Amino acid sequence: MNENNQIKVCIVTISLGKGGAERSTAMLSRMLDSQGFDVHLVILTNSIDYEYAGTLFNLGELKEKSNSVFGRFIRFKKLRRYLVSQNFDFIIDNRNRQFAKTELFYLNYVYKGFNPIYVVRSFKLEQYFPKKKSVAKKMIKRSFKIVGVSQAIAEEINRKYKTQKAIAIYNPIAPLPDKIVDDATSSKYIIFLGRLVEDVKNFSLLLEAYKRSDLPEKNIELKILGDGPDKELIQRKIELLQLENIVHLIPFTPAIKTYLERAKFLVLTSHYEGFPRVLIEALSVGTPVVSVDCNSGPREIIIHKKNGLLVENHNTQALSEAMNTMISNEELYIELKSYAKESVQHLEMSNIASQWSKLVQHA
């Protein structure tokens, strides 16, 4: 602890830009700060889009100057010195952790003498633990705790690695930036928010189900908001389905509140997730959701026919029918909309911050 008897916490992450995981990490810094902890943030890439709290140590600025092997070594050395000099009580690691050699280096050098808390933000565990199980087990053995952002993630970690260290703490909701967006003025649209990566978000399913539904004929647009490497692929798919006049790609913006509030509903079609922030943010502003039942998160958020519709994954017809139901069954739609905000009240930042506080203080 520092001289004021504050618990010192360091959050290590790749960046604070353009993504649900990055937004959740920024929010974690704010939650811990609100609980009275001395919070520091280390980012490895110089990208900042979200409001954070605490002291920032931006190694990304050094990366921009030199990304050579030697430059990387210098950054690791500076990170190690920073962790030791600050004498942190806890390190919370929010990075993707896929490579065995890199994680052994973190364990045996960067984090030596510390017992990190590893955060797992996706059901695809190989993004957060190397495929080499012996290395994954070393990480788990040396950790203080592992925090999965859904119950399903925590249970799968405990099952797969034969441990009891994994617990669940959900992603929180927070007030969204209240900014009027010109092209969100129409009330006749549905929305998809997410990084444009086909292998994760499954835009093929989204577009094919939308094409098969009654929405295009009723002139209800589909807005896809986000950036990513598959933007051109998705645009080609839109053109192939002859939807270019009614499906619109909108660049990433943190100011999503107006888009969500004015959408008829939000759709999620991912192959896999963690605890999808887009679902809880839509519900928090009173917008119901339609989601596939992927691992993990949707079934822990959506109460079917209460705050949204949950459908079998990879089933184009089922998703199309759910879209139709949302616009044809007015009585059900009103019920879904009326319960949306209430259904996510337990995810308010103060409640989730309290859970993180208990985890750290009861160490």
C-alpha positions as CSV (number, residue, x, y, z in Angstrom):
1,M,0.0,0.0,0.0
2,N,1.1,3.6,-0.5
3,E,1.6,6.1,2.3
4,N,-2.1,6.9,2.4
5,N,-2.9,3.3,3.0
6,Q,-4.6,3.0,-0.4
7,I,-4.4,-0.3,-2.2
8,K,-2.4,0.2,-5.4
9,V,-3.7,-1.5,-8.5
10,C,-2.2,-1.7,-11.9
11,I,-4.3,-2.6,-15.0
12,V,-2.3,-3.9,-17.9
13,T,-4.1,-3.8,-21.3
14,I,-3.3,-3.6,-25.0
15,S,-5.2,-0.3,-25.6
16,L,-8.2,1.8,-24.6
17,G,-9.5,2.2,-28.2
18,K,-12.3,0.9,-30.4
19,G,-13.8,-2.2,-28.8
20,G,-16.0,-3.6,-26.1
21,A,-13.2,-5.1,-24.2
22,E,-11.3,-1.9,-24.3
23,R,-14.3,0.1,-23.1
24,S,-14.8,-2.4,-20.3
25,T,-11.1,-2.0,-19.2
26,A,-11.5,1.8,-19.1
27,M,-14.6,1.4,-17.0
28,L,-12.8,-0.9,-14.7
29,S,-10.2,1.8,-14.0
30,R,-13.1,4.2,-13.2
31,M,-14.8,1.7,-10.9
32,L,-11.7,0.9,-8.9
33,D,-10.9,4.6,-8.6
34,S,-14.5,5.2,-7.3
35,Q,-13.8,2.6,-4.6
36,G,-10.8,4.6,-3.4
37,F,-8.0,2.5,-4.9
38,D,-4.8,4.1,-6.3
39,V,-5.3,3.1,-9.9
40,H,-2.6,2.9,-12.6
41,L,-3.1,1.9,-16.3
42,V,-0.5,0.5,-18.6
43,I,-1.3,0.4,-22.3
44,L,0.9,-1.3,-24.8
45,T,-0.6,0.4,-27.9
46,N,-1.1,4.1,-28.2
47,S,-4.9,4.1,-28.8
48,I,-7.3,5.9,-26.4
49,D,-11.0,6.4,-27.2
50,Y,-12.6,5.9,-23.8
51,E,-12.6,7.8,-20.6
52,Y,-10.4,6.3,-17.9
53,A,-9.3,7.1,-14.3
54,G,-6.0,6.9,-12.7
55,T,-2.3,7.4,-13.7
56,L,-1.6,6.3,-17.3
57,F,1.7,4.7,-18.3
58,N,1.6,4.7,-22.1
59,L,4.2,2.3,-23.5
60,G,2.4,2.6,-26.9
61,E,4.2,5.9,-27.5
62,L,7.5,4.1,-27.3
63,K,6.2,1.4,-29.6
64,E,5.4,4.1,-32.2
65,K,9.0,5.3,-32.0
66,S,10.6,1.8,-32.3
67,N,8.8,-1.5,-32.9
68,S,12.0,-3.5,-33.4
69,V,12.9,-6.5,-31.3
70,F,15.3,-4.3,-29.4
71,G,12.6,-1.7,-29.0
72,R,10.2,-4.3,-27.6
73,F,12.9,-5.5,-25.1
74,I,13.3,-1.9,-23.9
75,R,9.5,-1.6,-23.4
76,F,9.4,-4.8,-21.4
77,K,12.3,-3.5,-19.2
78,K,10.5,-0.2,-18.6
79,L,7.3,-2.1,-17.7
80,R,9.2,-4.3,-15.2
81,R,10.9,-1.3,-13.6
82,Y,7.5,0.5,-13.4
83,L,5.8,-2.4,-11.6
84,V,8.6,-2.8,-9.1
85,S,9.1,0.9,-8.4
86,Q,5.4,1.4,-7.8
87,N,5.2,-1.7,-5.6
88,F,1.6,-2.5,-6.7
89,D,-0.6,-4.6,-4.4
90,F,-2.4,-6.1,-7.5
91,I,-1.8,-6.4,-11.2
92,I,-5.0,-6.9,-13.2
93,D,-4.1,-8.3,-16.6
94,N,-6.6,-7.5,-19.4
95,R,-4.4,-8.5,-22.4
96,N,-5.0,-11.3,-24.9
97,R,-2.6,-14.0,-23.8
98,Q,-2.2,-16.4,-26.7
99,F,1.5,-17.1,-27.0
100,A,3.2,-19.5,-24.6
101,K,6.7,-18.0,-24.9
102,T,5.4,-14.5,-24.3
103,E,3.4,-15.6,-21.2
104,L,6.4,-17.4,-19.7
105,F,8.4,-14.2,-20.2
106,Y,5.7,-12.3,-18.3
107,L,5.5,-14.8,-15.5
108,N,9.3,-15.2,-15.1
109,Y,10.3,-11.6,-15.6
110,V,7.6,-8.9,-16.0
111,Y,5.3,-10.2,-13.2
112,K,8.0,-11.9,-11.1
113,G,7.0,-11.5,-7.4
114,F,3.4,-10.6,-8.3
115,N,0.3,-12.7,-8.3
116,P,-1.8,-11.2,-11.2
117,I,-5.5,-11.3,-11.5
118,Y,-6.2,-12.5,-15.1
119,V,-9.4,-11.2,-16.8
120,V,-11.0,-13.4,-19.5
121,R,-13.4,-11.5,-21.7
122,S,-14.3,-14.2,-24.3
123,F,-15.6,-17.7,-24.2
124,K,-12.8,-18.5,-26.7
125,L,-10.3,-19.3,-24.0
126,E,-7.4,-19.7,-26.3
127,Q,-7.4,-16.0,-26.7
128,Y,-6.5,-15.6,-23.0
129,F,-4.6,-18.8,-22.3
130,P,-1.9,-20.4,-24.6
131,K,-2.9,-23.7,-26.2
132,K,0.1,-25.2,-24.4
133,K,-1.7,-26.4,-21.3
134,S,1.4,-26.6,-19.1
135,V,1.9,-22.9,-19.6
136,A,-1.8,-22.1,-19.0
137,K,-1.7,-24.1,-15.7
138,K,1.5,-22.2,-14.6
139,M,-0.3,-19.0,-15.2
140,I,-3.3,-20.1,-13.2
141,K,-1.2,-21.5,-10.4
142,R,0.7,-18.2,-10.1
143,S,-2.4,-16.0,-10.3
144,F,-4.4,-14.6,-7.4
145,K,-7.7,-15.1,-9.2
146,I,-9.1,-15.4,-12.7
147,V,-12.1,-13.2,-13.4
148,G,-14.4,-14.4,-16.2
149,V,-17.0,-11.8,-17.4
150,S,-19.7,-14.4,-17.5
151,Q,-20.7,-17.4,-15.4
152,A,-20.2,-19.7,-18.4
153,I,-16.6,-18.5,-18.8
154,A,-15.7,-19.0,-15.2
155,E,-17.2,-22.5,-15.2
156,E,-15.4,-23.5,-18.4
157,I,-12.1,-22.3,-17.0
158,N,-12.5,-24.2,-13.8
159,R,-13.6,-27.3,-15.7
160,K,-10.9,-27.2,-18.4
161,Y,-8.0,-26.4,-16.2
162,K,-9.2,-28.3,-13.1
163,T,-9.1,-25.3,-10.8
164,Q,-11.4,-23.3,-8.6
165,K,-9.7,-19.9,-9.1
166,A,-12.1,-18.6,-11.7
167,I,-15.0,-16.4,-10.6
168,A,-17.5,-14.4,-12.5
169,I,-17.8,-10.6,-12.4
170,Y,-20.1,-9.2,-15.1
171,N,-19.3,-6.2,-17.3
172,P,-21.1,-3.1,-16.0
173,I,-23.3,-0.6,-17.8
174,A,-22.6,3.1,-17.6
175,P,-24.2,6.3,-18.8
176,L,-23.5,6.6,-22.6
177,P,-22.3,9.9,-24.1
178,D,-25.4,12.0,-24.8
179,K,-24.6,13.3,-28.3
180,I,-27.1,13.8,-31.1
181,V,-26.1,12.0,-34.3
182,D,-27.6,13.3,-37.5
183,D,-28.0,9.9,-39.3
184,A,-29.7,8.3,-36.3
185,T,-32.8,10.5,-36.6
186,S,-34.9,7.9,-38.4
187,S,-36.9,5.6,-36.1
188,K,-37.2,2.9,-38.8
189,Y,-34.1,0.9,-38.4
190,I,-32.5,-1.9,-36.5
191,I,-28.9,-1.8,-35.4
192,F,-25.8,-4.0,-35.1
193,L,-22.8,-2.7,-33.1
194,G,-19.4,-4.4,-33.2
195,R,-16.0,-4.7,-34.7
196,L,-16.2,-5.8,-38.3
197,V,-14.6,-9.2,-38.1
198,E,-16.6,-11.9,-39.9
199,D,-15.0,-14.9,-38.0
200,V,-16.3,-13.5,-34.7
201,K,-19.4,-11.5,-35.4
202,N,-20.9,-13.6,-38.3
203,F,-22.2,-10.8,-40.5
204,S,-23.2,-13.5,-43.1
205,L,-25.9,-14.7,-40.7
206,L,-27.0,-11.2,-40.0
207,L,-27.3,-10.1,-43.6
208,E,-28.9,-13.3,-44.8
209,A,-31.5,-13.4,-42.1
210,Y,-32.3,-9.7,-42.6
211,K,-32.6,-10.3,-46.4
212,R,-35.0,-13.2,-45.7
213,S,-37.1,-11.2,-43.2
214,D,-39.9,-8.8,-43.9
215,L,-37.9,-5.7,-42.8
216,P,-36.5,-4.7,-46.2
217,E,-40.0,-4.7,-47.8
218,K,-41.2,-2.6,-44.9
219,N,-38.4,-0.2,-45.4
220,I,-36.8,-0.8,-42.0
221,E,-33.1,-0.2,-42.5
222,L,-30.2,-2.1,-41.0
223,K,-27.4,0.1,-39.6
224,I,-24.0,-1.7,-39.0
225,L,-21.9,0.5,-36.8
226,G,-18.2,-0.3,-36.3
227,D,-14.8,-0.6,-38.0
228,G,-12.6,-3.6,-38.7
229,P,-10.6,-5.6,-41.2
230,D,-13.6,-7.1,-42.9
231,K,-15.3,-3.9,-43.9
232,E,-14.8,-4.5,-47.7
233,L,-15.9,-8.2,-47.4
234,I,-19.1,-7.1,-45.7
235,Q,-19.8,-4.4,-48.2
236,R,-19.4,-7.0,-51.0
237,K,-21.9,-9.2,-49.2
238,I,-24.4,-6.4,-48.9
239,E,-24.1,-5.7,-52.7
240,L,-24.4,-9.4,-53.5
241,L,-27.7,-9.5,-51.6
242,Q,-28.8,-6.3,-53.3
243,L,-29.2,-4.6,-50.0
244,E,-27.0,-1.5,-50.6
245,N,-29.9,0.9,-50.5
246,I,-31.2,-0.2,-47.1
247,V,-28.1,-1.6,-45.2
248,H,-25.6,1.1,-44.2
249,L,-22.1,0.8,-42.7
250,I,-21.3,3.5,-40.2
251,P,-17.8,4.2,-39.0
252,F,-17.0,3.5,-35.3
253,T,-18.0,6.2,-32.8
254,P,-18.1,6.1,-29.0
255,A,-21.3,8.2,-29.2
256,I,-23.7,5.4,-29.6
257,K,-26.5,6.5,-27.3
258,T,-28.7,8.1,-29.9
259,Y,-28.3,5.2,-32.3
260,L,-29.4,2.8,-29.7
261,E,-32.3,4.9,-28.3
262,R,-33.8,5.4,-31.8
263,A,-33.3,1.8,-33.1
264,K,-36.3,-0.5,-33.2
265,F,-34.1,-3.2,-31.7
266,L,-30.4,-4.4,-31.6
267,V,-29.2,-7.6,-33.2
268,L,-26.3,-9.8,-32.2
269,T,-25.2,-12.8,-34.4
270,S,-21.7,-13.7,-33.0
271,H,-20.1,-17.1,-33.2
272,Y,-18.9,-16.5,-29.7
273,E,-18.8,-13.7,-27.1
274,G,-17.8,-13.0,-23.5
275,F,-20.5,-10.8,-21.9
276,P,-21.5,-8.7,-24.8
277,R,-21.6,-5.0,-23.9
278,V,-23.8,-4.1,-26.8
279,L,-26.7,-6.1,-25.4
280,I,-26.6,-4.5,-21.9
281,E,-26.1,-1.0,-23.4
282,A,-29.1,-1.4,-25.7
283,L,-31.3,-2.6,-22.8
284,S,-30.0,0.2,-20.5
285,V,-31.6,2.8,-22.8
286,G,-34.9,0.8,-23.3
287,T,-34.1,-0.8,-26.6
288,P,-35.0,-4.6,-26.8
289,V,-32.6,-7.1,-28.4
290,V,-32.6,-10.1,-30.6
291,S,-29.6,-12.4,-30.1
292,V,-28.3,-15.8,-31.1
293,D,-27.7,-18.1,-28.1
294,C,-23.9,-18.2,-28.5
295,N,-21.3,-19.0,-25.8
296,S,-21.2,-16.9,-23.8
297,G,-23.3,-14.1,-22.3
298,P,-26.6,-13.7,-24.2
299,R,-28.4,-16.4,-22.1
300,E,-27.2,-14.7,-18.9
301,I,-28.6,-11.3,-20.1
302,I,-31.7,-12.1,-22.1
303,I,-34.9,-13.4,-20.6
304,H,-36.6,-14.7,-23.7
305,K,-39.8,-12.8,-24.5
306,K,-39.2,-10.6,-21.5
307,N,-36.5,-8.2,-22.5
308,G,-35.6,-9.7,-25.9
309,L,-35.6,-12.8,-28.1
310,L,-33.0,-15.5,-27.9
311,V,-32.7,-17.8,-30.9
312,E,-30.6,-20.8,-31.9
313,N,-27.3,-19.8,-33.3
314,H,-26.4,-20.3,-37.0
315,N,-30.1,-20.7,-37.8
316,T,-31.0,-18.1,-40.5
317,Q,-34.7,-18.9,-40.5
318,A,-35.0,-18.7,-36.7
319,L,-33.2,-15.3,-36.7
320,S,-35.3,-14.0,-39.6
321,E,-38.5,-15.0,-37.8
322,A,-37.4,-13.3,-34.6
323,M,-36.8,-10.1,-36.6
324,N,-40.3,-10.4,-38.1
325,T,-41.8,-11.0,-34.6
326,M,-40.2,-7.8,-33.3
327,I,-42.0,-5.7,-35.9
328,S,-45.3,-7.6,-36.2
329,N,-46.2,-8.5,-32.6
330,E,-46.8,-5.0,-31.2
331,E,-48.1,-6.3,-27.8
332,L,-44.9,-8.4,-27.2
333,Y,-42.7,-5.6,-28.4
334,I,-44.2,-3.1,-25.9
335,E,-43.7,-5.6,-23.1
336,L,-40.0,-6.2,-24.1
337,K,-39.4,-2.5,-24.3
338,S,-41.1,-1.8,-21.0
339,Y,-38.9,-4.3,-19.1
340,A,-35.6,-3.5,-20.9
341,K,-34.1,-1.0,-18.5
342,E,-35.2,-2.8,-15.3
343,S,-33.6,-6.1,-16.6
344,V,-30.1,-4.7,-16.4
345,Q,-30.3,-2.6,-13.2
346,H,-28.1,-5.2,-11.4
347,L,-25.3,-4.3,-13.8
348,E,-25.0,-0.7,-12.8
349,M,-21.4,0.4,-12.2
350,S,-21.8,0.9,-8.5
351,N,-22.9,-2.8,-8.1
352,I,-20.1,-4.2,-10.2
353,A,-17.5,-1.9,-8.6
354,S,-18.5,-3.3,-5.2
355,Q,-17.8,-6.8,-6.4
356,W,-14.3,-5.8,-7.6
357,S,-13.7,-4.0,-4.4
358,K,-14.6,-7.1,-2.3
359,L,-12.3,-9.2,-4.5
360,V,-9.3,-7.0,-4.0
361,Q,-9.9,-6.0,-0.3
362,H,-10.5,-9.6,0.8
363,A,-7.2,-10.8,-0.5
